[in-house]
Amino acid sequence: MSTRWVASLFRTVNAVWNNFEALAAHFQAGCDPVSSHYDKSLASKYAGLRKKLCSPQFVNDLAVMHDALGELSMLSEQLQNRSTTIPEADKLIRRSIRRIENMKERPGDKVLEAKSIAELSAFGSTQLVSNVKHVTINSNQFFSSVANSLRMRLLAADKEDACESADVLRKNTRSLLAELSVMDVNFWPSEMDTAYGETEIRQLCLRFNLPFASTRDGYCDFKDTGGRQITQKLKPLVDAIKTIPCSTSECERGFSAMNLIMTDLRSTLTISHVAALLFVKLHGPPLSKWKPQAYVRSWLAKHRSTTDTRTRVAAATAEEDMQHSDPLWGVL
């Protein structure tokens, strides 16, 4: 991956922080002529990397990236959960925005640790030397930029941005979010009137082309049971809502599974075989729950055993191969 992508990974930043002293020792050994790892052609590069690494400015930037990417990594894992709904995803994004904006007033754990490291001019046993050429990250501006980027991903704009998002797409997404919220018990008000949610249910029925009368009855039963029971009348709407993804995680899982199936050594797979294997990989049961007996009986009933030669040509034995020796064998 490129440098920009590597610097944007929480695992990479966390690995640099946890292995800081080991990296400093490695770069020192690469530029020290006395060391057994000294390489004259790379000595200047190792010296430059160590000078960049062992500075309070770099440690401060690393801490800022660690706190921000830690929050974004947690949000990403929550959005990748298959049970996460769109209203819940919107709530999680808003929560992350508040936490990141709060870091401007109350620094995160790593930023506070970086400040104490800068005061001691030492990261563990590694001494730090100030690098005036290194321009540190403006943490307040950085956190504001991250929060604004997250705010642009919201389905419904904040109140102060409502006048700027009056286009049709924003109105539709805000309406969809309000409609889906009435189906989530976590978003219900403490006191509900009799007609709560019926307007939103009507709009959802229009979106998914479902009958409103029966769906409304199912939704009333759903409210009466406190969201614990989904009747057959409401089930079509619930199934339709589940088809709306809140992230591209399912698509990414499909691409990852396809890359594992279609390798360089399996380039002759047909499209139908790839589709079947991909379906089993994504939706198949775990191996512990798979019962192979029925498939084995079907295989044996069709004379597909390993000792059967009626359905395929028998492979040539080693003795038959020796009778038809290739002239090239003598050269080899």
The 8 nearest C-alpha neighbors of each residue, nearest first, counted from 0:
[[1, 4, 5, 2, 3, 6, 8, 7],
 [0, 2, 4, 3, 5, 6, 7, 8],
 [3, 1, 5, 4, 6, 0, 7, 8],
 [4, 2, 6, 1, 5, 7, 0, 8],
 [3, 5, 7, 1, 6, 2, 0, 8],
 [4, 6, 2, 7, 8, 3, 1, 0],
 [7, 5, 3, 4, 8, 2, 12, 11],
 [6, 8, 4, 5, 3, 9, 68, 12],
 [9, 7, 11, 10, 5, 6, 12, 4],
 [8, 10, 12, 68, 11, 13, 69, 7],
 [9, 11, 13, 8, 12, 14, 15, 7],
 [12, 10, 14, 8, 9, 13, 15, 5],
 [13, 11, 9, 15, 14, 10, 65, 16],
 [12, 14, 10, 16, 11, 15, 9, 17],
 [13, 15, 11, 17, 12, 16, 18, 10],
 [16, 14, 12, 18, 19, 13, 17, 11],
 [15, 17, 13, 19, 14, 18, 12, 61],
 [16, 18, 14, 15, 19, 13, 20, 12],
 [19, 17, 15, 21, 16, 20, 14, 22],
 [18, 20, 16, 22, 15, 21, 17, 23],
 [21, 19, 23, 22, 18, 125, 24, 123],
 [20, 22, 24, 18, 23, 19, 25, 26],
 [23, 21, 25, 19, 24, 20, 18, 26],
 [22, 24, 20, 26, 25, 21, 49, 27],
 [25, 23, 27, 21, 22, 26, 28, 20],
 [26, 24, 22, 28, 27, 23, 21, 29],
 [25, 27, 45, 29, 23, 28, 24, 49],
 [28, 26, 24, 25, 29, 30, 31, 23],
 [29, 27, 25, 31, 26, 34, 30, 36],
 [28, 30, 37, 26, 27, 36, 45, 31],
 [29, 31, 42, 27, 28, 45, 46, 37],
 [30, 32, 28, 33, 34, 29, 37, 27],
 [33, 31, 34, 37, 30, 35, 38, 39],
 [32, 34, 31, 35, 37, 28, 36, 30],
 [35, 33, 36, 37, 31, 32, 28, 29],
 [34, 36, 37, 33, 28, 32, 29, 31],
 [37, 35, 34, 29, 28, 38, 31, 30],
 [36, 38, 29, 34, 35, 32, 30, 31],
 [39, 37, 41, 40, 42, 29, 36, 30],
 [38, 40, 42, 41, 37, 30, 43, 32],
 [39, 41, 38, 42, 43, 44, 37, 30],
 [42, 40, 44, 38, 39, 43, 45, 29],
 [41, 43, 30, 39, 45, 44, 38, 40],
 [42, 44, 46, 45, 41, 47, 30, 40],
 [43, 45, 47, 41, 46, 42, 48, 30],
 [46, 44, 26, 48, 42, 47, 43, 30],
 [45, 47, 43, 49, 44, 48, 30, 42],
 [48, 46, 50, 44, 45, 49, 43, 51],
 [49, 47, 51, 45, 50, 46, 52, 44],
 [48, 50, 52, 46, 51, 47, 26, 53],
 [51, 49, 47, 48, 53, 52, 46, 54],
 [52, 50, 48, 49, 53, 54, 47, 57],
 [51, 53, 49, 50, 54, 48, 57, 23],
 [54, 52, 127, 50, 49, 51, 128, 55],
 [53, 55, 127, 128, 129, 56, 57, 52],
 [56, 54, 58, 117, 57, 129, 59, 127],
 [57, 55, 59, 54, 58, 135, 60, 133],
 [56, 58, 60, 59, 54, 55, 52, 61],
 [59, 57, 61, 55, 60, 56, 62, 113],
 [58, 60, 62, 56, 57, 61, 113, 55],
 [61, 59, 57, 63, 62, 58, 136, 64],
 [60, 62, 58, 64, 59, 63, 65, 57],
 [61, 63, 109, 65, 110, 59, 60, 64],
 [64, 62, 60, 66, 65, 61, 110, 59],
 [65, 63, 61, 67, 62, 66, 68, 60],
 [64, 66, 62, 68, 63, 67, 69, 61],
 [65, 67, 69, 63, 64, 68, 107, 62],
 [68, 66, 64, 69, 70, 65, 63, 71],
 [69, 67, 71, 9, 65, 70, 66, 72],
 [68, 70, 72, 66, 67, 71, 65, 9],
 [69, 71, 73, 68, 72, 67, 74, 66],
 [72, 70, 68, 74, 73, 69, 75, 67],
 [73, 71, 75, 69, 74, 70, 68, 76],
 [72, 74, 70, 76, 71, 75, 69, 77],
 [75, 73, 71, 77, 72, 76, 78, 70],
 [76, 74, 72, 78, 77, 73, 71, 79],
 [75, 77, 79, 73, 74, 78, 72, 80],
 [78, 76, 74, 75, 79, 80, 73, 83],
 [77, 79, 75, 80, 76, 74, 88, 83],
 [80, 78, 76, 248, 77, 81, 75, 246],
 [79, 81, 78, 82, 77, 83, 76, 248],
 [80, 82, 83, 79, 78, 249, 84, 248],
 [81, 83, 80, 84, 79, 241, 78, 77],
 [84, 82, 80, 81, 87, 78, 88, 85],
 [85, 83, 87, 86, 88, 82, 245, 244],
 [84, 86, 88, 245, 87, 89, 83, 176],
 [87, 85, 89, 88, 84, 180, 176, 90],
 [86, 88, 90, 84, 89, 85, 91, 83],
 [89, 87, 85, 91, 90, 86, 84, 92],
 [88, 90, 86, 92, 87, 91, 85, 93],
 [89, 91, 87, 93, 88, 92, 94, 86],
 [92, 90, 94, 88, 93, 89, 87, 95],
 [91, 93, 95, 89, 94, 90, 88, 96],
 [94, 92, 96, 90, 95, 91, 89, 97],
 [93, 95, 91, 97, 92, 96, 90, 98],
 [94, 96, 98, 92, 97, 93, 99, 91],
 [97, 95, 93, 146, 99, 94, 98, 100],
 [96, 98, 100, 94, 95, 99, 101, 93],
 [99, 97, 101, 95, 96, 100, 94, 102],
 [98, 100, 102, 96, 101, 97, 142, 95],
 [101, 99, 97, 102, 98, 103, 96, 142],
 [100, 102, 98, 103, 99, 104, 105, 97],
 [103, 101, 106, 105, 99, 100, 104, 107],
 [102, 104, 139, 101, 100, 105, 106, 142],
 [105, 103, 102, 101, 106, 100, 139, 107],
 [104, 106, 102, 103, 101, 107, 100, 111],
 [107, 105, 102, 110, 103, 104, 111, 108],
 [106, 108, 110, 109, 66, 102, 111, 105],
 [107, 109, 111, 110, 112, 106, 66, 62],
 [108, 110, 112, 62, 111, 107, 113, 66],
 [111, 109, 113, 62, 112, 107, 108, 106],
 [112, 110, 114, 108, 109, 113, 107, 106],
 [111, 113, 109, 115, 110, 114, 108, 116],
 [112, 114, 116, 110, 111, 115, 59, 109],
 [115, 113, 117, 111, 116, 112, 110, 118],
 [114, 116, 118, 112, 117, 113, 119, 111],
 [115, 117, 113, 119, 114, 118, 121, 120],
 [118, 116, 120, 114, 55, 115, 119, 113],
 [117, 119, 115, 116, 120, 114, 121, 113],
 [118, 120, 116, 121, 117, 115, 122, 127],
 [121, 119, 117, 127, 118, 116, 126, 122],
 [120, 122, 126, 127, 119, 125, 116, 123],
 [123, 121, 125, 116, 124, 126, 127, 120],
 [122, 124, 125, 121, 20, 126, 116, 19],
 [123, 125, 122, 126, 121, 20, 127, 23],
 [126, 124, 122, 121, 123, 20, 127, 23],
 [125, 127, 121, 120, 122, 124, 128, 53],
 [126, 128, 53, 54, 120, 121, 55, 125],
 [129, 127, 54, 53, 130, 126, 55, 120],
 [128, 130, 54, 55, 131, 127, 56, 53],
 [131, 129, 132, 133, 54, 128, 56, 51],
 [132, 130, 133, 129, 134, 56, 54, 128],
 [133, 131, 130, 134, 129, 51, 135, 56],
 [132, 134, 131, 130, 135, 56, 57, 51],
 [135, 133, 132, 136, 56, 131, 130, 57],
 [136, 134, 56, 133, 60, 137, 57, 59],
 [137, 135, 138, 60, 134, 141, 63, 59],
 [136, 138, 140, 139, 141, 135, 142, 60],
 [137, 139, 141, 140, 136, 142, 63, 103],
 [140, 138, 103, 142, 141, 137, 143, 102],
 [139, 141, 143, 137, 138, 142, 144, 136],
 [140, 142, 138, 144, 139, 143, 137, 145],
 [141, 143, 145, 139, 144, 140, 138, 99],
 [144, 142, 140, 146, 141, 145, 147, 139],
 [143, 145, 147, 141, 142, 146, 140, 148],
 [146, 144, 142, 148, 147, 143, 149, 141],
 [147, 145, 143, 149, 96, 148, 144, 150],
 [146, 148, 150, 144, 149, 145, 143, 151],
 [149, 147, 145, 151, 150, 146, 144, 152],
 [148, 150, 146, 152, 151, 147, 145, 96],
 [149, 151, 147, 152, 153, 148, 146, 96],
 [150, 152, 148, 149, 153, 147, 156, 154],
 [153, 151, 149, 150, 154, 148, 92, 155],
 [152, 154, 150, 155, 151, 156, 89, 149],
 [155, 153, 172, 173, 152, 156, 89, 176],
 [154, 156, 173, 153, 172, 157, 169, 176],
 [157, 155, 161, 160, 153, 158, 154, 164],
 [156, 158, 160, 159, 161, 155, 150, 153],
 [159, 157, 161, 160, 156, 162, 155, 163],
 [158, 160, 157, 161, 162, 156, 163, 164],
 [161, 159, 157, 158, 163, 162, 156, 164],
 [160, 162, 158, 164, 163, 159, 156, 157],
 [163, 161, 164, 160, 165, 159, 158, 156],
 [162, 164, 160, 161, 165, 166, 159, 156],
 [165, 163, 161, 166, 162, 169, 160, 156],
 [164, 166, 163, 162, 169, 170, 167, 161],
 [167, 165, 164, 169, 168, 170, 163, 171],
 [166, 168, 170, 169, 171, 165, 164, 172],
 [169, 167, 171, 170, 166, 172, 165, 173],
 [168, 170, 172, 171, 167, 166, 164, 173],
 [171, 169, 167, 173, 168, 172, 174, 166],
 [170, 172, 174, 168, 169, 173, 175, 167],
 [171, 173, 175, 169, 174, 154, 170, 176],
 [174, 172, 155, 176, 170, 175, 171, 154],
 [173, 175, 171, 177, 172, 176, 170, 178],
 [176, 174, 172, 178, 177, 173, 171, 179],
 [175, 177, 173, 179, 178, 174, 86, 172],
 [178, 176, 174, 180, 175, 179, 173, 181],
 [177, 179, 199, 175, 176, 180, 181, 174],
 [178, 180, 176, 181, 182, 177, 175, 86],
 [179, 181, 177, 182, 183, 178, 86, 186],
 [182, 180, 179, 183, 196, 178, 187, 186],
 [181, 183, 180, 179, 184, 178, 196, 186],
 [184, 182, 180, 185, 181, 186, 187, 179],
 [183, 185, 187, 186, 226, 182, 181, 225],
 [184, 186, 183, 187, 180, 188, 87, 182],
 [187, 185, 184, 183, 180, 188, 181, 182],
 [186, 188, 184, 185, 181, 189, 183, 191],
 [189, 187, 190, 191, 186, 185, 184, 195],
 [188, 190, 187, 191, 186, 192, 185, 184],
 [189, 191, 188, 192, 187, 195, 193, 186],
 [192, 190, 195, 188, 189, 193, 187, 194],
 [191, 193, 195, 194, 190, 196, 188, 189],
 [192, 194, 195, 191, 219, 196, 197, 222],
 [193, 195, 192, 197, 196, 198, 191, 219],
 [196, 194, 192, 193, 197, 191, 198, 181],
 [195, 197, 199, 198, 181, 200, 194, 178],
 [196, 198, 200, 199, 195, 194, 201, 215],
 [199, 197, 201, 200, 196, 202, 195, 194],
 [200, 198, 178, 202, 196, 201, 197, 203],
 [201, 199, 197, 203, 202, 198, 196, 204],
 [200, 202, 204, 198, 199, 203, 211, 197],
 [203, 201, 205, 199, 204, 200, 206, 198],
 [202, 204, 206, 200, 205, 201, 207, 199],
 [203, 205, 209, 201, 207, 202, 206, 208],
 [204, 206, 202, 208, 203, 207, 201, 209],
 [207, 205, 203, 204, 208, 202, 209, 201],
 [206, 208, 204, 205, 209, 203, 239, 236],
 [209, 207, 205, 204, 206, 210, 203, 211],
 [208, 210, 204, 207, 211, 205, 236, 214],
 [211, 209, 212, 213, 214, 204, 208, 205],
 [210, 212, 214, 213, 215, 204, 201, 209],
 [213, 211, 215, 214, 210, 216, 217, 201],
 [214, 212, 216, 215, 232, 211, 210, 217],
 [213, 215, 217, 211, 233, 216, 232, 212],
 [216, 214, 218, 212, 217, 213, 211, 219],
 [217, 215, 219, 213, 218, 214, 220, 212],
 [216, 218, 233, 232, 214, 220, 215, 219],
 [217, 219, 221, 215, 220, 216, 214, 233],
 [220, 218, 222, 216, 221, 217, 223, 215],
 [219, 221, 223, 217, 218, 222, 224, 216],
 [220, 222, 218, 226, 219, 224, 223, 228],
 [223, 221, 225, 219, 224, 220, 226, 218],
 [224, 222, 220, 225, 221, 219, 226, 218],
 [225, 223, 222, 226, 221, 227, 228, 220],
 [226, 224, 222, 223, 227, 221, 184, 228],
 [225, 227, 221, 224, 222, 228, 184, 229],
 [226, 228, 225, 224, 229, 221, 222, 223],
 [229, 227, 221, 226, 224, 230, 220, 225],
 [230, 228, 221, 233, 234, 231, 227, 217],
 [229, 231, 232, 233, 217, 234, 228, 220],
 [230, 232, 234, 233, 229, 217, 235, 214],
 [231, 233, 217, 230, 214, 213, 234, 235],
 [234, 232, 217, 214, 231, 230, 236, 235],
 [233, 235, 237, 231, 236, 232, 238, 230],
 [236, 234, 238, 237, 233, 239, 232, 231],
 [235, 237, 239, 238, 234, 233, 240, 214],
 [236, 238, 234, 240, 239, 235, 241, 233],
 [239, 237, 235, 241, 236, 240, 234, 242],
 [238, 240, 236, 237, 242, 241, 235, 207],
 [241, 239, 237, 242, 238, 243, 236, 179],
 [240, 242, 238, 243, 239, 237, 244, 84],
 [241, 243, 240, 239, 244, 238, 237, 245],
 [242, 244, 241, 240, 245, 239, 85, 84],
 [245, 243, 246, 242, 247, 241, 85, 84],
 [244, 246, 85, 84, 243, 88, 78, 247],
 [247, 245, 248, 244, 78, 79, 249, 250],
 [246, 248, 250, 249, 251, 245, 244, 79],
 [247, 249, 251, 79, 250, 246, 252, 78],
 [250, 248, 252, 251, 247, 253, 246, 79],
 [249, 251, 253, 247, 252, 248, 254, 246],
 [250, 252, 248, 254, 253, 249, 255, 247],
 [253, 251, 249, 255, 250, 254, 248, 256],
 [254, 252, 250, 256, 251, 255, 257, 249],
 [253, 255, 257, 251, 256, 252, 258, 250],
 [254, 256, 252, 258, 253, 257, 251, 259],
 [255, 257, 259, 253, 258, 254, 252, 260],
 [256, 258, 254, 260, 259, 255, 261, 253],
 [259, 257, 255, 261, 256, 260, 254, 262],
 [258, 260, 256, 257, 261, 262, 255, 254],
 [261, 259, 257, 258, 262, 256, 273, 277],
 [262, 260, 258, 265, 259, 257, 266, 263],
 [261, 263, 265, 264, 260, 266, 259, 258],
 [262, 264, 265, 266, 261, 267, 260, 258],
 [263, 265, 262, 266, 261, 267, 260, 268],
 [266, 264, 262, 263, 267, 261, 268, 260],
 [265, 267, 263, 268, 264, 262, 261, 269],
 [268, 266, 265, 269, 264, 261, 263, 270],
 [269, 267, 266, 265, 272, 273, 270, 261],
 [270, 268, 272, 271, 273, 267, 266, 274],
 [269, 271, 273, 272, 274, 268, 275, 267],
 [270, 272, 274, 269, 273, 275, 268, 276],
 [273, 271, 275, 269, 274, 270, 276, 268],
 [274, 272, 270, 276, 275, 271, 277, 269],
 [273, 275, 277, 271, 272, 276, 278, 270],
 [276, 274, 272, 278, 277, 273, 271, 279],
 [277, 275, 279, 273, 278, 274, 280, 272],
 [276, 278, 280, 274, 275, 279, 273, 281],
 [277, 279, 275, 281, 276, 280, 282, 274],
 [280, 278, 283, 276, 282, 277, 281, 275],
 [279, 281, 277, 278, 283, 282, 276, 256],
 [282, 280, 278, 279, 283, 277, 253, 256],
 [281, 283, 279, 278, 280, 284, 277, 285],
 [282, 284, 279, 280, 281, 285, 278, 286],
 [285, 283, 288, 289, 286, 282, 279, 287],
 [286, 284, 287, 288, 289, 283, 282, 280],
 [285, 287, 289, 288, 284, 290, 283, 291],
 [286, 288, 285, 289, 284, 290, 291, 283],
 [289, 287, 286, 285, 284, 290, 291, 283],
 [288, 290, 286, 287, 291, 284, 285, 283],
 [289, 291, 292, 288, 293, 294, 287, 286],
 [292, 290, 294, 293, 295, 289, 296, 288],
 [293, 291, 295, 294, 290, 296, 297, 289],
 [294, 292, 296, 295, 291, 297, 290, 298],
 [293, 295, 297, 291, 296, 292, 298, 290],
 [296, 294, 298, 292, 297, 293, 291, 299],
 [297, 295, 299, 293, 298, 294, 300, 292],
 [296, 298, 300, 294, 295, 299, 293, 301],
 [299, 297, 295, 296, 301, 303, 300, 294],
 [298, 300, 302, 296, 301, 303, 297, 304],
 [301, 299, 297, 302, 298, 296, 303, 295],
 [300, 302, 299, 298, 303, 297, 304, 296],
 [303, 301, 299, 300, 304, 307, 298, 310],
 [302, 304, 299, 298, 301, 307, 305, 310],
 [303, 305, 307, 306, 302, 299, 298, 301],
 [304, 306, 307, 303, 308, 302, 299, 298],
 [307, 305, 304, 308, 303, 302, 309, 313],
 [306, 308, 304, 305, 309, 303, 302, 310],
 [309, 307, 311, 310, 313, 312, 306, 305],
 [310, 308, 311, 307, 312, 302, 313, 303],
 [309, 311, 308, 312, 307, 303, 302, 313],
 [312, 310, 308, 309, 313, 307, 314, 303],
 [313, 311, 314, 308, 310, 309, 315, 307],
 [312, 314, 308, 311, 315, 309, 316, 307],
 [315, 313, 312, 316, 311, 308, 317, 319],
 [314, 316, 319, 313, 317, 320, 318, 312],
 [317, 315, 319, 318, 314, 320, 313, 321],
 [316, 318, 320, 319, 321, 315, 322, 314],
 [319, 317, 321, 320, 316, 322, 315, 323],
 [320, 318, 322, 316, 321, 317, 315, 323],
 [319, 321, 317, 318, 323, 322, 316, 324],
 [320, 322, 318, 324, 323, 319, 317, 325],
 [323, 321, 319, 320, 324, 318, 317, 325],
 [324, 322, 320, 321, 325, 319, 318, 326],
 [325, 323, 321, 322, 320, 326, 328, 327],
 [324, 326, 327, 328, 323, 329, 321, 320],
 [327, 325, 328, 329, 324, 330, 323, 331],
 [326, 328, 330, 325, 329, 331, 324, 323],
 [327, 329, 331, 326, 330, 325, 324, 321],
 [330, 328, 327, 331, 326, 325, 324, 321],
 [331, 329, 327, 328, 326, 325, 324, 323],
 [330, 328, 329, 327, 326, 325, 324, 321]]
